[in-house]
Amino acid sequence: MRSNLKLAVLLLATTLLCSCSSVSVVDTWRNPGIRHARLQKTLVVSITKKSSNRAVYEDVLAGELTKKGLPAVASHTLMPSGAKTEREALDRAVGKIGADSVLTVQTLKVERQTTVQPSYVNTYPGYWYPEAFPTWDLYGYYGSMAGPTYISSYDVATMQVNVFETTSGKLLWAATVTSSEPENVITVARDLAEKVYQALAREKLL
C-alpha cells in the first residue's frame, strides 16, 4: 500500500512539472518617463552567436506574439544571419516593416543545478539484527523497503528581454527571466512569448 502511495505521489509530481511553464519571470521594469506608449509592431532580435538558435527563437517568438495580437517580425528575415548587427542594418529593418519597437532576447548565463530527493526513512535496519527479528512481520518489512535516493541535474538559463522604442531609441520595458529547459529552444520561445505578452498587457503597452 505504501509503495502504491509513493507511486501516486511521484506520478502527480511528474504531471505537475510537465504542465508548468519552462520560463519564470524574475523581475520586470517599466520606463516611468515614457507614457501612453502602445506597441503596434515589433522587430524581434535574438542576440546569440548560434545562428540556428537565433532563427528558431525569432521565428517562434514573432509567430506567437503575432497570434496573440502583437504583429512581430523575425529580424533574421531582414538581416543576414551571422552578420554583425550594426545600427544601419537595424535601422533599415525597422524602417522596412514600420516597427515602432524592437524586442531583444539574450541569454546571459547558463548554470548547472542539482536536486537531491532522499528516500524515506527505513524503520527496519538493512543489516543482520537478530535482537529485533521477533518483532518483524512480512508486510511491515516489505513496505519499509527504501528506494534509492534520486539525484537530478539540469541547466537553468538566465535571459534578458528588452523592448526599445524605435522613435526615441529608449528602453521602454525590460525583464529578467529564467528557463529550466534552455536546450528546448521551441518550448522556451513559446513560453517566453506568453510571459512577455502577458507582462506587456499588464503594463498597458498593448
N, C-alpha and C positions, 0 to 999 in steps of 0.2 A: 504494500500500500504506500509506504514511504517512497519507494522508487518511482511509483506512478505519479506521486505528487511532485517529485523533483522533475520528472519529465515534463509534466504540465507547465510548471513554472518556467522551465527552460524554453519550451515552445512559445509561451506567452512573451517572454523577454525577447526572443528572436523576432517574433512578429512585430513587436513594438519598435525594435531597432530598424527593421526593414521598412516600416511605414514612416519613419522620421525623415525629415529633410537632411540632405548631406551638408547643407550650408546653415551656419548660425551667424547672426548679426551680433558683433561685439559692441560696436559703438557707431553713432552717426553724428553728422554735423551739418547744419544748415546756415548758409551765409545770411546773417541778420541784416546786412546792408543792401541786399537785393530783394525788393518787394514786388509782389504781383507778377512774378515770373510764371509762365505757363509753357511747358515744353510741347512743341508741335512736331518736331522731327529731330532725331539724334543720329549721330555717326558713332558707331561702336568700334573702339580701338582696343585690341588686346596687346599689351606690351609684353612681349616674350621673345626669346631667341629661337624658339621652336616654331617654324612656320606652319607646321601641321596643326599644332595646338592653337595657334593664332586663328587659323581659318575656322576650326571647329567652334572655338569659343565665340568668335564674332558671328558666325552663321546662326548658331543656336540662340545666342542672346538676342540678336536682331530679329530672328523669326518669332521668338517667344514674346518679346516686347511689342512687336507689330500686332500679333494676335490679340494681345491684351488691350491694345488701343493706342500705343505709342509707336508711330511709324519709326523704324530704325533701319539703318543700312550698315552692312559689314564693311569696314574700311579696306579689307584686302581686295575687294572687288574694284576699288578705285586707286589703291596704291600698291605697287608691286611687292610681292612677298619677298622678304629678306632685304629690301631696300631700306636705307636709313630714313626714318620718319622726320623729314625736315619741315620747317614751317611752311615753305612754299607748297610742298606736296599736300600737306594737311589743309591749307587754305583752299587749294584747288578742289579737293574732295568735298570740303564743306560747302563751297560755292556751287559745285555741280549739282548737289542734291538739295540745296537750300536748307541745310540743317541749322537750327538755332542753338544746338548744344552738341557737345562731344562727350561721350561716356567712355572712360578708360578703365581697364581692368588690368591689374598687375599682381602677380604672386610675389610677396615679399620674402617669405621663408617657408620651408617645409621641415617639420620636426617629427622625429620618431617617438612615439609614446607606447608605453606598455601597461597593460592592466593585468592584475592577478586576482582570480576568483578561487579562493581556497575551498576545498571540500569541507563538508560538515564534520563535526567532531564525532569520532567513533568511540562509543562508550565501552566497547569490547576491545581489550588490548590485542594487538596483532602478533603477539609472541606467546611462547609457552607459559601458561599461567594456571597451573593446576589448582591453586588455592581458590580460584574463582570459578572453576569448572562446574561445581554443583549448582551454581545459580544461573548458568547459561541455559537458554532454550533455543530451539531451531529458528523460530520466527524473529526473535529479538536479535540473534546473531546475524541472520541473513539480512535483516532490514537495516542493520547498522554498518554494513559494508560501505566504507567511504570510497567515493570515486576519486579520480586523480584531480589534482589542482590544475585549473585551466589558466593558461597564460596566453595572452594575445597581444600582438604588436601591430600598430597601424600608424600611418602617416597623417599628420594634421598640417594643413597648409593655411597660412595667414595671407589674406588677399586685401588689396586696397582698391576700392571702387570710387571713382570721381566723376562728377558731372560739371563740365565747364560751359559757361555761356560763350557763344561764338561772337557776339557783338562786342562785349567788353573784354572777353578773354579771362574773366574772373571765375574762380571756383565757386560754384553755386551750392553743391551738395557733396558730401563725402561719407564714406562708410568703411569700416574695417570689419571683415568677415573671416570666419574660419570654415574650412572644409575638411570633413573627415574622410572623404574619398577623392583625393586630388587626382588619382590615376584615372578615375571615371569622368573624363572630360565632359561628355554629353550630359550626364546626370548632374554634375556640378553646375554646368552652364544653365540648365533648365531651372534648377533650384535657385540659382543666383538671380535669374531674370524675375522669378516670382518674388523674391525678397526685395529686390530693387524696386520693382513696380509698386509693391505694397508700401514701401517706405516713401517713395516719391508722392504717392497718392495721399498718404497721411500728412505730408508737408504741404499739400495743396499745390504741387508743382505740375500736376496733370490736369 
